[in-house]
Amino acid sequence: MQSAKQIKSNEIVKILERLYPETPIPLIHKDEFTLLVAVVLSAQCTDERVNKITPLLFAEAKNSKEMVKLGQKSIERIIRPCGLSPQKSKAIYGLSKIINKNHNFEVPDNFKDLENLPGVGHKTASVVMAQAFGYPTFPVDTHIHRLAWRWGLSSGKNVDQTEKDLKRLFPESKWNSLHLQIIFYGREYCPARGHDLENCLICSRYRRKTNYR
């Protein structure tokens, strides 16, 4: 017999699949390397802004070998509108050097090697594994963490616990698409601010009766 939370999660899947039958990757990229760089740039920056900057960056350096030749200072100059440019340029330059030296100019296709790259944490590695290599993951950022709490799917205090909770609730075959569907839904119907409860199909049904955030 299914639990109330499992029944709820099944209904949420139906809502999301009806609204977002297709889940295009929001970050513009051409291959594994350009996706990795775009995801690093997306930290504390909107996808829209990243998508305006990456064509300028990739016009100068479209792979790890060219990125090292471009140099950290030039990378920083180009990506400045994305914010945190000193840290991000250092990470992009550093990960490019390691990819060249240790991985034969190819982005590694496993969590261990990805998470050992500068500027690449578990969430970034999960996005790359899912979107570049098709590996089933459930990347959880602060937005998905917030929505999982709002919808009563997780009471995790951090993104790691929320990821574990969501993986238990949803079938592995849906993890990659659900990650994007939840992001799309959050932007359109369930933002952190200015949230219209009556216009939110999920929150209007499953709103928590405790403190609402």
N, C-alpha and C positions, 0 to 999 in steps of 0.2 A: 504494500500500500504506500502510495506516495505521500510525502509530508506536505504540509501547507506551503512551505517555502519552495519545494520542488514543483508543485502545481503552479505557483506564481511564476517561477522562472520559465516554465514551459509556455505560459501565456505571454510573458514578455518577449520570448523568442518569436512567437507568432506576430505580435505587434511590429517588432523590428523588421522581420522579413517582409511583411506587407508594405511597410513604409520604404524600406531600402533593400529591394531584391538584388541590386547590384552594389558592390562595395569597391569603387575605384580607389586606388591609393592616392591620398591627397597631396603627397609630396612629389613634384615632378622629378623624374630621374630616368636614366637610360640603362643603367646596369647596377650591379651590386655595390660598386664603389661610390657612384654618385648618390645612390640611396643612402648609404652609410653617412656620407658627408652631410646630406640634407637632414637626416635625423639628428645628427650632432648639432647642426645649426638651429634646429627647431626647439631646443631647450629654452624655455621662457621667451618664446617668439612665436608669432602666428604662422601657420602654414602659408597664408597668403603672402606675407613678407618674405619668407624663405624662398617661395617660388619666384619672387621678383629678383632675388639676389643670386640664386644658383646659376641661372643662365650666364650671368656676368662672370662668375667664378669659373664655371666649366668651359667657357670660351677661352680662358687662359690656361686651364689645367683640367683635363677631363679624366685623368687617371692618376694613380699614386706616384708614378715616376715623374710625370709633369708637375704634380703638386709639390714635390720636394724641390724641383728646379725653380718653381715659382717663388718659394721661400716664405717664411712665416710673416715677415713684414708686409709683403704684397697681399698675402691672404687676409691679413688683418685689415688692411685698407679696403679691400673689396667687400668684406662681410660686415663692416662696421654697423650698417643699418639693422643688423639682426640682434645687436646687443651682445654684451659679454665678449666682444671681439678679441681681447687679449687672450682669454682662456680658450675660446673656441679655435682661434688660429693656431695656438700652441698645440691643441689636441689634434687638429686636422693635419698639421705638419708632422707631428710625432707619430700618429697612426699610419701615415703614408710611408714614413721611413721604415717602420716595423713591418708593414705589409711587403715592402720591397725586399727587405733583408731576410725576413723569416718565413714569408709565405709566397715566394715566387711571384710577386706582383698581383696576387689574387686575394680578395677578401675571404678570410677563413669562414667556413660553414659550420662552426660549432661554437657553443656558448663559452667554453673555457678560453679559447684563443680570442674571441671577440671581446670578452670582458677584460682581457689583459691589455687591450688597446687603450691608449690615452683618451679620456673623455667618453668612454663607452661603458655605461653601467648595465645592469640587468635589463632595464626597460628598453634601452636603445638596442641591445643585443637581441632582445625578443622581437622587436619590430623588424630588424634585418632578417632574422631567422624565418619569420613568418612571411614577410613580403618579398624577400629576395630568393629564399630557398624553399618556401612552401612548408616549412616545418611547423607542426601545430604548437602554437604558443598562445598565451593570453596576456599581452603587454598591458600593464595597469599603470596609468599615470595618475596625477592628482585629480583629474576630471572624472575618470572612470571610478576612482576610489570614492569620490564624493557621490556619484550617482548610485553606486552599489549600496552606500549607506542610506541614501534617500529612499531607495526602493526596497529596503529591508532585506537585501541579499547578503549583506556582510556587516558585521559590527567590528571589523578589523581596525586596529589603531594605526596601521601603516599599510602601504601599498603591497608589501610582501604577503601579509596575512589576507588582504582582500583578494590577491591573485589566487591564493590557495583555495579560498572559499568559492570563488567563481569557477575554478577548474573542477571543483567537486560537484557544482550544481549543473554545469552545462556539458553536453557531450563534446569530446575532443574534436570531432569533425566540424564543429561550429565555432571553435575558439577564434580562428583567424578572422572570419567574417564578423563575428559578434564584437570583437574589439573595435572594428571600424563602424559598425552599425550603432554601437553605444555612443561613440564620439559624434557621429552625424546627428543622432537624436538629441544628444545633450546640447549641441550648438543651436539646433532648430527649435526644440521644445522645452528643454530643461536646463537653462543657463544658471550660473551661480547667482547672478543678479538679474532683477527684473523678470523673475520667473512667474508666469501666469499659470496657476494651478489648474484652472478650468480648461486651459488649452493643452495641458500635458496629459496625454492618454494614460501614461503609466502612473504618474504621481496622483492623479485624481482618483485612481483606483486603489493604490497601495501606499498612500501617504502614511508615514509613521505618526503615531499619536504622541510620541515623545518629542523632545526638542527637535525642530525641523531646521535643516541647514541646506 
